[in-house]
Amino acid sequence: MAILDNDLFRDFFLGFVRLHILFHAGHEPVCGVDLMAEMDRHGYRIGAGTLYPLLHRLERAGLLRCEVRVVAGRQRKYYRSTPAGAAVLAEARIRLRELVGEVVEDQGPPIGGMAAQKEDGR
């Protein structure tokens, strides 16, 4: 089984996608089609069956607001971050920076186990 097919990996990925949505929706109104293209630009294929439930959940949580616009004769939903969405993203950025320092940059103090034994000289 490829790692990208792993359900746990998918859960991690969807958390990143949610933050990515809040980021872009905080800068300008975004629609699903544009968000799928943005994710594709980063090398991630996300389908409508995954993206739209994420958008609806963020909207129900009060983190996004939806505006329906007519584009080329068709209705299209555009999403914009709410003040609550901006606050969630701001807090997530603080926490993400700390974790990225440890996970990606391999920085930060070790915890428990062998690290504690090394400090004691055992």
N, CA, C and O atoms as CSV, one atom per row, in Angstrom:
chain,resi,resn,atom,element,x,y,z
A,1,MET,N,N,0.837,-1.180,0.000
A,1,MET,CA,C,0.000,0.000,0.000
A,1,MET,C,C,0.887,1.251,0.000
A,1,MET,O,O,1.790,1.381,0.826
A,2,ALA,N,N,0.624,2.143,-0.911
A,2,ALA,CA,C,1.375,3.401,-0.972
A,2,ALA,C,C,0.999,4.279,0.210
A,2,ALA,O,O,-0.135,4.243,0.688
A,3,ILE,N,N,1.958,5.069,0.678
A,3,ILE,CA,C,1.707,5.923,1.840
A,3,ILE,C,C,0.567,6.904,1.572
A,3,ILE,O,O,-0.172,7.251,2.494
A,4,LEU,N,N,0.413,7.357,0.331
A,4,LEU,CA,C,-0.649,8.312,0.018
A,4,LEU,C,C,-2.031,7.688,0.130
A,4,LEU,O,O,-3.024,8.412,0.207
A,5,ASP,N,N,-2.120,6.358,0.140
A,5,ASP,CA,C,-3.398,5.681,0.282
A,5,ASP,C,C,-3.741,5.411,1.742
A,5,ASP,O,O,-4.849,4.967,2.044
A,6,ASN,N,N,-2.825,5.668,2.630
A,6,ASN,CA,C,-3.008,5.395,4.045
A,6,ASN,C,C,-4.018,6.379,4.644
A,6,ASN,O,O,-3.892,7.588,4.448
A,7,ASP,N,N,-5.016,5.869,5.371
A,7,ASP,CA,C,-6.052,6.721,5.958
A,7,ASP,C,C,-5.479,7.737,6.940
A,7,ASP,O,O,-5.937,8.879,6.990
A,8,LEU,N,N,-4.490,7.331,7.713
A,8,LEU,CA,C,-3.893,8.237,8.681
A,8,LEU,C,C,-3.171,9.387,7.972
A,8,LEU,O,O,-3.287,10.542,8.383
A,9,PHE,N,N,-2.437,9.074,6.922
A,9,PHE,CA,C,-1.766,10.110,6.144
A,9,PHE,C,C,-2.801,11.071,5.566
A,9,PHE,O,O,-2.589,12.283,5.545
A,10,ARG,N,N,-3.911,10.529,5.101
A,10,ARG,CA,C,-4.986,11.352,4.530
A,10,ARG,C,C,-5.513,12.327,5.592
A,10,ARG,O,O,-5.782,13.489,5.286
A,11,ASP,N,N,-5.660,11.859,6.832
A,11,ASP,CA,C,-6.110,12.742,7.906
A,11,ASP,C,C,-5.133,13.896,8.120
A,11,ASP,O,O,-5.552,15.043,8.277
A,12,PHE,N,N,-3.823,13.594,8.127
A,12,PHE,CA,C,-2.817,14.658,8.265
A,12,PHE,C,C,-2.950,15.651,7.114
A,12,PHE,O,O,-2.993,16.862,7.330
A,13,PHE,N,N,-3.012,15.136,5.909
A,13,PHE,CA,C,-3.090,15.953,4.708
A,13,PHE,C,C,-4.307,16.880,4.754
A,13,PHE,O,O,-4.196,18.062,4.428
A,14,LEU,N,N,-5.452,16.358,5.150
A,14,LEU,CA,C,-6.664,17.174,5.167
A,14,LEU,C,C,-6.565,18.307,6.187
A,14,LEU,O,O,-7.161,19.367,5.992
A,15,GLY,N,N,-5.829,18.098,7.258
A,15,GLY,CA,C,-5.591,19.193,8.199
A,15,GLY,C,C,-4.801,20.317,7.545
A,15,GLY,O,O,-5.090,21.495,7.754
A,16,PHE,N,N,-3.803,19.945,6.756
A,16,PHE,CA,C,-3.019,20.951,6.033
A,16,PHE,C,C,-3.885,21.669,5.005
A,16,PHE,O,O,-3.765,22.880,4.822
A,17,VAL,N,N,-4.759,20.918,4.332
A,17,VAL,CA,C,-5.645,21.508,3.324
A,17,VAL,C,C,-6.571,22.532,3.987
A,17,VAL,O,O,-6.786,23.613,3.440
A,18,ARG,N,N,-7.111,22.205,5.144
A,18,ARG,CA,C,-7.985,23.150,5.847
A,18,ARG,C,C,-7.247,24.468,6.132
A,18,ARG,O,O,-7.793,25.551,5.922
A,19,LEU,N,N,-6.019,24.360,6.607
A,19,LEU,CA,C,-5.234,25.567,6.882
A,19,LEU,C,C,-4.943,26.338,5.600
A,19,LEU,O,O,-4.971,27.568,5.582
A,20,HIS,N,N,-4.666,25.605,4.537
A,20,HIS,CA,C,-4.389,26.231,3.243
A,20,HIS,C,C,-5.628,26.988,2.748
A,20,HIS,O,O,-5.510,28.087,2.206
A,21,ILE,N,N,-6.790,26.411,2.932
A,21,ILE,CA,C,-8.040,27.075,2.552
A,21,ILE,C,C,-8.210,28.359,3.351
A,21,ILE,O,O,-8.502,29.411,2.782
A,22,LEU,N,N,-8.028,28.281,4.674
A,22,LEU,CA,C,-8.174,29.486,5.502
A,22,LEU,C,C,-7.173,30.561,5.108
A,22,LEU,O,O,-7.494,31.749,5.119
A,23,PHE,N,N,-5.966,30.144,4.763
A,23,PHE,CA,C,-4.944,31.097,4.325
A,23,PHE,C,C,-5.404,31.861,3.080
A,23,PHE,O,O,-5.411,33.092,3.067
A,24,HIS,N,N,-5.784,31.124,2.043
A,24,HIS,CA,C,-6.173,31.788,0.792
A,24,HIS,C,C,-7.482,32.561,0.933
A,24,HIS,O,O,-7.623,33.647,0.371
A,25,ALA,N,N,-8.438,32.010,1.677
A,25,ALA,CA,C,-9.717,32.694,1.863
A,25,ALA,C,C,-9.563,33.956,2.709
A,25,ALA,O,O,-10.447,34.812,2.711
A,26,GLY,N,N,-8.469,34.072,3.414
A,26,GLY,CA,C,-8.180,35.286,4.164
A,26,GLY,C,C,-7.627,36.400,3.304
A,26,GLY,O,O,-7.642,37.566,3.699
A,27,HIS,N,N,-7.131,36.038,2.114
A,27,HIS,CA,C,-6.565,37.035,1.197
A,27,HIS,C,C,-7.548,37.485,0.125
A,27,HIS,O,O,-7.526,38.638,-0.306
A,28,GLU,N,N,-8.408,36.571,-0.300
A,28,GLU,CA,C,-9.371,36.891,-1.346
A,28,GLU,C,C,-10.451,35.820,-1.362
A,28,GLU,O,O,-10.224,34.708,-0.884
A,29,PRO,N,N,-11.618,36.137,-1.903
A,29,PRO,CA,C,-12.644,35.107,-2.032
A,29,PRO,C,C,-12.142,33.985,-2.950
A,29,PRO,O,O,-11.548,34.246,-3.997
A,30,VAL,N,N,-12.386,32.752,-2.546
A,30,VAL,CA,C,-11.926,31.596,-3.312
A,30,VAL,C,C,-13.098,30.667,-3.608
A,30,VAL,O,O,-14.043,30.567,-2.825
A,31,CYS,N,N,-13.020,29.994,-4.744
A,31,CYS,CA,C,-14.041,29.002,-5.086
A,31,CYS,C,C,-13.365,27.636,-5.172
A,31,CYS,O,O,-12.142,27.531,-5.271
A,32,GLY,N,N,-14.184,26.606,-5.132
A,32,GLY,CA,C,-13.671,25.245,-5.119
A,32,GLY,C,C,-12.763,24.919,-6.278
A,32,GLY,O,O,-11.714,24.302,-6.094
A,33,VAL,N,N,-13.153,25.327,-7.470
A,33,VAL,CA,C,-12.357,25.029,-8.667
A,33,VAL,C,C,-10.963,25.644,-8.553
A,33,VAL,O,O,-9.963,25.008,-8.885
A,34,ASP,N,N,-10.912,26.879,-8.082
A,34,ASP,CA,C,-9.613,27.541,-7.915
A,34,ASP,C,C,-8.772,26.870,-6.829
A,34,ASP,O,O,-7.555,26.753,-6.964
A,35,LEU,N,N,-9.423,26.433,-5.758
A,35,LEU,CA,C,-8.685,25.756,-4.693
A,35,LEU,C,C,-8.126,24.415,-5.171
A,35,LEU,O,O,-7.009,24.045,-4.809
A,36,MET,N,N,-8.900,23.685,-5.984
A,36,MET,CA,C,-8.390,22.421,-6.528
A,36,MET,C,C,-7.182,22.680,-7.426
A,36,MET,O,O,-6.212,21.923,-7.397
A,37,ALA,N,N,-7.237,23.747,-8.221
A,37,ALA,CA,C,-6.105,24.101,-9.085
A,37,ALA,C,C,-4.896,24.498,-8.239
A,37,ALA,O,O,-3.761,24.158,-8.576
A,38,GLU,N,N,-5.136,25.211,-7.150
A,38,GLU,CA,C,-4.044,25.623,-6.250
A,38,GLU,C,C,-3.377,24.398,-5.631
A,38,GLU,O,O,-2.150,24.319,-5.577
A,39,MET,N,N,-4.171,23.453,-5.169
A,39,MET,CA,C,-3.596,22.238,-4.593
A,39,MET,C,C,-2.838,21.449,-5.658
A,39,MET,O,O,-1.777,20.890,-5.382
A,40,ASP,N,N,-3.373,21.403,-6.853
A,40,ASP,CA,C,-2.700,20.720,-7.960
A,40,ASP,C,C,-1.352,21.377,-8.258
A,40,ASP,O,O,-0.376,20.698,-8.578
A,41,ARG,N,N,-1.311,22.696,-8.148
A,41,ARG,CA,C,-0.061,23.443,-8.371
A,41,ARG,C,C,1.019,22.984,-7.389
A,41,ARG,O,O,2.208,22.991,-7.708
A,42,HIS,N,N,0.588,22.588,-6.202
A,42,HIS,CA,C,1.518,22.093,-5.186
A,42,HIS,C,C,1.784,20.593,-5.327
A,42,HIS,O,O,2.548,20.017,-4.552
A,43,GLY,N,N,1.158,19.974,-6.307
A,43,GLY,CA,C,1.382,18.549,-6.538
A,43,GLY,C,C,0.397,17.630,-5.837
A,43,GLY,O,O,0.621,16.422,-5.765
A,44,TYR,N,N,-0.695,18.188,-5.319
A,44,TYR,CA,C,-1.705,17.390,-4.628
A,44,TYR,C,C,-3.001,17.413,-5.420
A,44,TYR,O,O,-3.506,18.478,-5.774
A,45,ARG,N,N,-3.523,16.249,-5.690
A,45,ARG,CA,C,-4.805,16.162,-6.382
A,45,ARG,C,C,-5.885,15.953,-5.331
A,45,ARG,O,O,-5.888,14.963,-4.599
A,46,ILE,N,N,-6.788,16.898,-5.279
A,46,ILE,CA,C,-7.902,16.802,-4.330
A,46,ILE,C,C,-9.186,16.943,-5.133
A,46,ILE,O,O,-9.370,17.911,-5.870
A,47,GLY,N,N,-10.051,15.985,-4.983
A,47,GLY,CA,C,-11.286,15.966,-5.751
A,47,GLY,C,C,-12.395,16.764,-5.096
A,47,GLY,O,O,-12.320,17.142,-3.926
A,48,ALA,N,N,-13.428,17.007,-5.891
A,48,ALA,CA,C,-14.582,17.752,-5.404
A,48,ALA,C,C,-15.252,17.040,-4.232
A,48,ALA,O,O,-15.753,17.692,-3.315
A,49,GLY,N,N,-15.265,15.711,-4.256
A,49,GLY,CA,C,-15.886,14.938,-3.191
A,49,GLY,C,C,-15.167,15.064,-1.861
A,49,GLY,O,O,-15.732,14.743,-0.816
A,50,THR,N,N,-13.939,15.523,-1.889
A,50,THR,CA,C,-13.177,15.779,-0.660
A,50,THR,C,C,-13.219,17.266,-0.307
A,50,THR,O,O,-13.428,17.629,0.850
A,51,LEU,N,N,-13.019,18.119,-1.306
A,51,LEU,CA,C,-12.907,19.552,-1.053
A,51,LEU,C,C,-14.212,20.191,-0.579
A,51,LEU,O,O,-14.219,20.917,0.415
A,52,TYR,N,N,-15.306,19.929,-1.277
A,52,TYR,CA,C,-16.546,20.626,-0.937
A,52,TYR,C,C,-17.056,20.291,0.461
A,52,TYR,O,O,-17.547,21.190,1.144
A,53,PRO,N,N,-16.965,19.043,0.923
A,53,PRO,CA,C,-17.328,18.797,2.327
A,53,PRO,C,C,-16.433,19.562,3.309
A,53,PRO,O,O,-16.903,19.995,4.361
A,54,LEU,N,N,-15.144,19.733,2.973
A,54,LEU,CA,C,-14.258,20.539,3.832
A,54,LEU,C,C,-14.733,21.988,3.886
A,54,LEU,O,O,-14.802,22.586,4.960
A,55,LEU,N,N,-15.059,22.544,2.728
A,55,LEU,CA,C,-15.534,23.932,2.670
A,55,LEU,C,C,-16.827,24.089,3.472
A,55,LEU,O,O,-16.981,25.047,4.229
A,56,HIS,N,N,-17.754,23.145,3.302
A,56,HIS,CA,C,-19.031,23.232,4.017
A,56,HIS,C,C,-18.831,23.109,5.527
A,56,HIS,O,O,-19.506,23.782,6.305
A,57,ARG,N,N,-17.908,22.251,5.932
A,57,ARG,CA,C,-17.643,22.092,7.363
A,57,ARG,C,C,-17.028,23.367,7.949
A,57,ARG,O,O,-17.400,23.794,9.041
A,58,LEU,N,N,-16.090,23.969,7.221
A,58,LEU,CA,C,-15.488,25.228,7.680
A,58,LEU,C,C,-16.537,26.338,7.744
A,58,LEU,O,O,-16.499,27.190,8.633
A,59,GLU,N,N,-17.465,26.319,6.801
A,59,GLU,CA,C,-18.537,27.315,6.803
A,59,GLU,C,C,-19.477,27.088,8.003
A,59,GLU,O,O,-19.833,28.038,8.700
A,60,ARG,N,N,-19.868,25.847,8.235
A,60,ARG,CA,C,-20.742,25.538,9.382
A,60,ARG,C,C,-20.080,25.901,10.707
A,60,ARG,O,O,-20.757,26.284,11.661
A,61,ALA,N,N,-18.763,25.780,10.761
A,61,ALA,CA,C,-18.020,26.117,11.983
A,61,ALA,C,C,-17.861,27.630,12.159
A,61,ALA,O,O,-17.351,28.088,13.182
A,62,GLY,N,N,-18.297,28.400,11.164
A,62,GLY,CA,C,-18.191,29.854,11.251
A,62,GLY,C,C,-16.837,30.402,10.861
A,62,GLY,O,O,-16.538,31.565,11.135
A,63,LEU,N,N,-15.998,29.571,10.216
A,63,LEU,CA,C,-14.658,30.014,9.826
A,63,LEU,C,C,-14.618,30.594,8.417
A,63,LEU,O,O,-13.706,31.345,8.072
A,64,LEU,N,N,-15.611,30.243,7.609
A,64,LEU,CA,C,-15.759,30.782,6.259
A,64,LEU,C,C,-17.179,31.298,6.093
A,64,LEU,O,O,-18.105,30.823,6.751
A,65,ARG,N,N,-17.341,32.267,5.216
A,65,ARG,CA,C,-18.680,32.670,4.807
A,65,ARG,C,C,-18.750,32.500,3.291
A,65,ARG,O,O,-17.751,32.660,2.589
A,66,CYS,N,N,-19.919,32.180,2.811
A,66,CYS,CA,C,-20.106,31.874,1.397
A,66,CYS,C,C,-20.919,32.976,0.729
A,66,CYS,O,O,-21.874,33.504,1.297
A,67,GLU,N,N,-20.517,33.300,-0.473
A,67,GLU,CA,C,-21.235,34.275,-1.301
A,67,GLU,C,C,-21.440,33.638,-2.669
A,67,GLU,O,O,-20.490,33.144,-3.276
A,68,VAL,N,N,-22.667,33.649,-3.149
A,68,VAL,CA,C,-22.957,33.084,-4.465
A,68,VAL,C,C,-22.850,34.198,-5.500
A,68,VAL,O,O,-23.452,35.263,-5.361
A,69,ARG,N,N,-22.070,33.924,-6.540
A,69,ARG,CA,C,-21.901,34.877,-7.646
A,69,ARG,C,C,-22.256,34.180,-8.949
A,69,ARG,O,O,-22.141,32.960,-9.070
A,70,VAL,N,N,-22.684,34.964,-9.909
A,70,VAL,CA,C,-22.938,34.423,-11.238
A,70,VAL,C,C,-21.708,34.720,-12.094
A,70,VAL,O,O,-21.323,35.874,-12.282
A,71,VAL,N,N,-21.102,33.647,-12.606
A,71,VAL,CA,C,-19.911,33.756,-13.443
A,71,VAL,C,C,-20.200,33.010,-14.740
A,71,VAL,O,O,-20.487,31.813,-14.730
A,72,ALA,N,N,-20.121,33.728,-15.851
A,72,ALA,CA,C,-20.392,33.148,-17.169
A,72,ALA,C,C,-21.755,32.442,-17.181
A,72,ALA,O,O,-21.905,31.359,-17.745
A,73,GLY,N,N,-22.734,33.079,-16.550
A,73,GLY,CA,C,-24.081,32.542,-16.548
A,73,GLY,C,C,-24.328,31.392,-15.578
A,73,GLY,O,O,-25.418,30.820,-15.565
A,74,ARG,N,N,-23.336,31.052,-14.774
A,74,ARG,CA,C,-23.488,29.956,-13.815
A,74,ARG,C,C,-23.254,30.464,-12.400
A,74,ARG,O,O,-22.446,31.364,-12.168
A,75,GLN,N,N,-23.974,29.871,-11.468
A,75,GLN,CA,C,-23.759,30.237,-10.068
A,75,GLN,C,C,-22.492,29.558,-9.559
A,75,GLN,O,O,-22.253,28.376,-9.802
A,76,ARG,N,N,-21.705,30.327,-8.859
A,76,ARG,CA,C,-20.470,29.796,-8.271
A,76,ARG,C,C,-20.381,30.313,-6.839
A,76,ARG,O,O,-20.643,31.487,-6.578
A,77,LYS,N,N,-20.010,29.425,-5.910
A,77,LYS,CA,C,-19.865,29.806,-4.515
A,77,LYS,C,C,-18.432,30.242,-4.247
A,77,LYS,O,O,-17.476,29.535,-4.568
A,78,TYR,N,N,-18.309,31.417,-3.655
A,78,TYR,CA,C,-17.010,31.937,-3.247
A,78,TYR,C,C,-16.975,32.009,-1.732
A,78,TYR,O,O,-17.945,32.403,-1.084
A,79,TYR,N,N,-15.842,31.621,-1.187
A,79,TYR,CA,C,-15.678,31.558,0.257
A,79,TYR,C,C,-14.633,32.574,0.693
A,79,TYR,O,O,-13.604,32.763,0.044
A,80,ARG,N,N,-14.934,33.220,1.814
A,80,ARG,CA,C,-14.041,34.222,2.393
A,80,ARG,C,C,-13.908,33.908,3.875
A,80,ARG,O,O,-14.871,33.478,4.511
A,81,SER,N,N,-12.749,34.116,4.413
A,81,SER,CA,C,-12.513,33.866,5.831
A,81,SER,C,C,-13.293,34.863,6.681
A,81,SER,O,O,-13.410,36.037,6.330
A,82,THR,N,N,-13.818,34.386,7.789
A,82,THR,CA,C,-14.475,35.255,8.768
A,82,THR,C,C,-13.425,35.693,9.800
A,82,THR,O,O,-12.306,35.180,9.799
A,83,PRO,N,N,-13.781,36.632,10.675
A,83,PRO,CA,C,-12.846,36.973,11.756
A,83,PRO,C,C,-12.468,35.744,12.598
A,83,PRO,O,O,-11.325,35.627,13.038
A,84,ALA,N,N,-13.412,34.839,12.820
A,84,ALA,CA,C,-13.100,33.612,13.568
A,84,ALA,C,C,-12.124,32.745,12.781
A,84,ALA,O,O,-11.226,32.138,13.365
A,85,GLY,N,N,-12.292,32.682,11.461
A,85,GLY,CA,C,-11.367,31.921,10.616
A,85,GLY,C,C,-9.970,32.502,10.657
A,85,GLY,O,O,-8.981,31.770,10.702
A,86,ALA,N,N,-9.896,33.829,10.641
A,86,ALA,CA,C,-8.586,34.494,10.721
A,86,ALA,C,C,-7.928,34.221,12.070
A,86,ALA,O,O,-6.714,34.028,12.137
A,87,ALA,N,N,-8.711,34.202,13.135
A,87,ALA,CA,C,-8.165,33.933,14.467
A,87,ALA,C,C,-7.661,32.489,14.569
A,87,ALA,O,O,-6.607,32.232,15.151
A,88,VAL,N,N,-8.418,31.562,14.004
A,88,VAL,CA,C,-7.991,30.158,14.022
A,88,VAL,C,C,-6.692,30.007,13.245
A,88,VAL,O,O,-5.772,29.326,13.696
A,89,LEU,N,N,-6.614,30.640,12.078
A,89,LEU,CA,C,-5.391,30.555,11.279
A,89,LEU,C,C,-4.213,31.178,12.023
A,89,LEU,O,O,-3.114,30.623,12.009
A,90,ALA,N,N,-4.422,32.313,12.667
A,90,ALA,CA,C,-3.335,32.962,13.416
A,90,ALA,C,C,-2.815,32.042,14.517
A,90,ALA,O,O,-1.604,31.904,14.688
A,91,GLU,N,N,-3.710,31.420,15.255
A,91,GLU,CA,C,-3.287,30.494,16.319
A,91,GLU,C,C,-2.606,29.268,15.721
A,91,GLU,O,O,-1.605,28.791,16.255
A,92,ALA,N,N,-3.144,28.756,14.616
A,92,ALA,CA,C,-2.544,27.589,13.963
A,92,ALA,C,C,-1.132,27.900,13.476
A,92,ALA,O,O,-0.248,27.047,13.549
A,93,ARG,N,N,-0.918,29.111,12.984
A,93,ARG,CA,C,0.417,29.499,12.515
A,93,ARG,C,C,1.439,29.472,13.642
A,93,ARG,O,O,2.565,29.012,13.453
A,94,ILE,N,N,1.049,29.962,14.807
A,94,ILE,CA,C,1.951,29.957,15.963
A,94,ILE,C,C,2.327,28.523,16.314
A,94,ILE,O,O,3.502,28.197,16.484
A,95,ARG,N,N,1.325,27.685,16.418
A,95,ARG,CA,C,1.566,26.297,16.798
A,95,ARG,C,C,2.315,25.536,15.705
A,95,ARG,O,O,3.172,24.700,15.991
A,96,LEU,N,N,1.982,25.836,14.461
A,96,LEU,CA,C,2.629,25.160,13.335
A,96,LEU,C,C,4.111,25.512,13.252
A,96,LEU,O,O,4.944,24.641,12.999
A,97,ARG,N,N,4.443,26.784,13.464
A,97,ARG,CA,C,5.867,27.185,13.439
A,97,ARG,C,C,6.682,26.395,14.456
A,97,ARG,O,O,7.786,25.938,14.162
A,98,GLU,N,N,6.127,26.242,15.650
A,98,GLU,CA,C,6.829,25.504,16.694
A,98,GLU,C,C,7.027,24.046,16.282
A,98,GLU,O,O,8.127,23.507,16.409
A,99,LEU,N,N,5.979,23.418,15.797
A,99,LEU,CA,C,6.078,22.011,15.410
A,99,LEU,C,C,6.952,21.803,14.184
A,99,LEU,O,O,7.691,20.821,14.104
A,100,VAL,N,N,6.872,22.726,13.224
A,100,VAL,CA,C,7.695,22.598,12.017
A,100,VAL,C,C,9.160,22.679,12.385
A,100,VAL,O,O,9.982,21.973,11.802
A,101,GLY,N,N,9.503,23.530,13.343
A,101,GLY,CA,C,10.891,23.621,13.791
A,101,GLY,C,C,11.417,22.279,14.254
A,101,GLY,O,O,12.575,21.940,14.010
A,102,GLU,N,N,10.573,21.518,14.918
A,102,GLU,CA,C,11.001,20.204,15.391
A,102,GLU,C,C,10.931,19.147,14.303
A,102,GLU,O,O,11.878,18.384,14.115
A,103,VAL,N,N,9.826,19.096,13.592
A,103,VAL,CA,C,9.602,18.009,12.634
A,103,VAL,C,C,10.407,18.188,11.351
A,103,VAL,O,O,11.066,17.252,10.898
A,104,VAL,N,N,10.360,19.368,10.768
A,104,VAL,CA,C,11.014,19.591,9.474
A,104,VAL,C,C,12.478,19.975,9.651
A,104,VAL,O,O,13.344,19.470,8.935
A,105,GLU,N,N,12.755,20.853,10.586
A,105,GLU,CA,C,14.119,21.346,10.773
A,105,GLU,C,C,14.925,20.488,11.745
A,105,GLU,O,O,16.116,20.728,11.946
A,106,ASP,N,N,14.279,19.492,12.348
A,106,ASP,CA,C,14.920,18.589,13.310
A,106,ASP,C,C,15.554,19.374,14.450
A,106,ASP,O,O,16.696,19.124,14.837
A,107,GLN,N,N,14.792,20.329,14.982
A,107,GLN,CA,C,15.241,21.152,16.096
A,107,GLN,C,C,14.361,20.868,17.300
A,107,GLN,O,O,13.288,20.281,17.165
A,108,GLY,N,N,14.795,21.268,18.436
A,108,GLY,CA,C,13.980,21.130,19.629
A,108,GLY,C,C,14.543,20.074,20.552
A,108,GLY,O,O,15.320,19.215,20.137
A,109,PRO,N,N,14.149,20.147,21.791
A,109,PRO,CA,C,14.679,19.208,22.783
A,109,PRO,C,C,14.066,17.821,22.613
A,109,PRO,O,O,12.889,17.691,22.276
A,110,PRO,N,N,14.864,16.795,22.847
A,110,PRO,CA,C,14.301,15.441,22.840
A,110,PRO,C,C,13.425,15.263,24.081
A,110,PRO,O,O,13.582,15.973,25.074
A,111,ILE,N,N,12.514,14.318,24.006
A,111,ILE,CA,C,11.641,14.082,25.159
A,111,ILE,C,C,11.765,12.647,25.644
A,111,ILE,O,O,11.848,11.715,24.844
A,112,GLY,N,N,11.778,12.478,26.947
A,112,GLY,CA,C,11.697,11.175,27.591
A,112,GLY,C,C,12.684,10.119,27.126
A,112,GLY,O,O,13.601,10.409,26.357
A,113,GLY,N,N,12.496,8.918,27.585
A,113,GLY,CA,C,13.215,7.732,27.150
A,113,GLY,C,C,14.721,7.855,27.157
A,113,GLY,O,O,15.318,8.227,28.168
A,114,MET,N,N,15.334,7.543,26.035
A,114,MET,CA,C,16.790,7.511,25.893
A,114,MET,C,C,17.410,8.884,26.132
A,114,MET,O,O,18.529,8.970,26.636
A,115,ALA,N,N,16.717,9.938,25.787
A,115,ALA,CA,C,17.260,11.279,25.970
A,115,ALA,C,C,17.480,11.565,27.452
A,115,ALA,O,O,18.508,12.130,27.827
A,116,ALA,N,N,16.528,11.183,28.295
A,116,ALA,CA,C,16.644,11.408,29.738
A,116,ALA,C,C,17.816,10.606,30.302
A,116,ALA,O,O,18.535,11.086,31.178
A,117,GLN,N,N,18.005,9.395,29.805
A,117,GLN,CA,C,19.122,8.564,30.275
A,117,GLN,C,C,20.453,9.179,29.887
A,117,GLN,O,O,21.406,9.131,30.665
A,118,LYS,N,N,20.533,9.754,28.701
A,118,LYS,CA,C,21.780,10.377,28.251
A,118,LYS,C,C,22.139,11.563,29.127
A,118,LYS,O,O,23.308,11.773,29.451
A,119,GLU,N,N,21.108,12.358,29.520
A,119,GLU,CA,C,21.358,13.522,30.358
A,119,GLU,C,C,21.871,13.106,31.731
A,119,GLU,O,O,22.678,13.819,32.327
A,120,ASP,N,N,21.417,11.964,32.241
A,120,ASP,CA,C,21.841,11.477,33.539
A,120,ASP,C,C,23.205,10.803,33.471
A,120,ASP,O,O,23.784,10.464,34.503
A,121,GLY,N,N,23.724,10.607,32.251
A,121,GLY,CA,C,25.014,9.950,32.072
A,121,GLY,C,C,24.924,8.436,32.102
A,121,GLY,O,O,25.949,7.762,32.206
A,122,ARG,N,N,23.716,7.887,32.011
A,122,ARG,CA,C,23.578,6.430,31.997
A,122,ARG,C,C,23.731,5.864,30.633
A,122,ARG,O,O,23.640,4.650,30.455
